[in-house]
Amino acid sequence: MRMATRAAALATALGIVLGAPPAAQAYVVPRHAVNICQSASFYDNYDSASGPYGLKRVLEYGNKIGHTPGAHPVYNGWAATFDFGPNDWGYMRIECIGGYDSW
């Protein structure tokens, strides 16, 4: 009987550690937009102390991007943005995002 108690305790402990998978998180699909600046630096990430870092590339005017105001973060004017060309996330200036739902 003592073995069953240990097994139950172990199962309980593992259940707490492993648990059920978390409920599905609601991901917001970026709204279609375009780069409205002649060129815009597109950075890998943003640090609140030093700003954007890890330049990925420069986006040209008209590049198809995505950003959903109110759902995707903007830090000191740097907006989390999806570049539909290579399909990756990065940060660019919010004033360079426009033409929402234009494509």
ChimeraX attribute file (.defattr): number of C-alpha atoms within 10 A of each C-alpha:
attribute: neighborCount
match mode: 1-to-1
recipient: residues
	/A:1	6
	/A:2	7
	/A:3	8
	/A:4	9
	/A:5	10
	/A:6	11
	/A:7	12
	/A:8	12
	/A:9	12
	/A:10	12
	/A:11	13
	/A:12	13
	/A:13	12
	/A:14	11
	/A:15	11
	/A:16	10
	/A:17	9
	/A:18	10
	/A:19	10
	/A:20	8
	/A:21	6
	/A:22	6
	/A:23	6
	/A:24	6
	/A:25	6
	/A:26	6
	/A:27	8
	/A:28	10
	/A:29	12
	/A:30	18
	/A:31	17
	/A:32	20
	/A:33	25
	/A:34	25
	/A:35	25
	/A:36	18
	/A:37	17
	/A:38	11
	/A:39	14
	/A:40	20
	/A:41	17
	/A:42	25
	/A:43	22
	/A:44	16
	/A:45	17
	/A:46	20
	/A:47	9
	/A:48	8
	/A:49	6
	/A:50	7
	/A:51	13
	/A:52	21
	/A:53	14
	/A:54	12
	/A:55	13
	/A:56	13
	/A:57	12
	/A:58	13
	/A:59	22
	/A:60	15
	/A:61	14
	/A:62	16
	/A:63	18
	/A:64	20
	/A:65	24
	/A:66	24
	/A:67	26
	/A:68	18
	/A:69	13
	/A:70	7
	/A:71	12
	/A:72	16
	/A:73	15
	/A:74	18
	/A:75	15
	/A:76	12
	/A:77	13
	/A:78	21
	/A:79	23
	/A:80	27
	/A:81	26
	/A:82	25
	/A:83	23
	/A:84	16
	/A:85	10
	/A:86	7
	/A:87	8
	/A:88	11
	/A:89	18
	/A:90	22
	/A:91	27
	/A:92	26
	/A:93	21
	/A:94	18
	/A:95	13
	/A:96	20
	/A:97	23
	/A:98	18
	/A:99	15
	/A:100	15
	/A:101	10
	/A:102	10
	/A:103	9
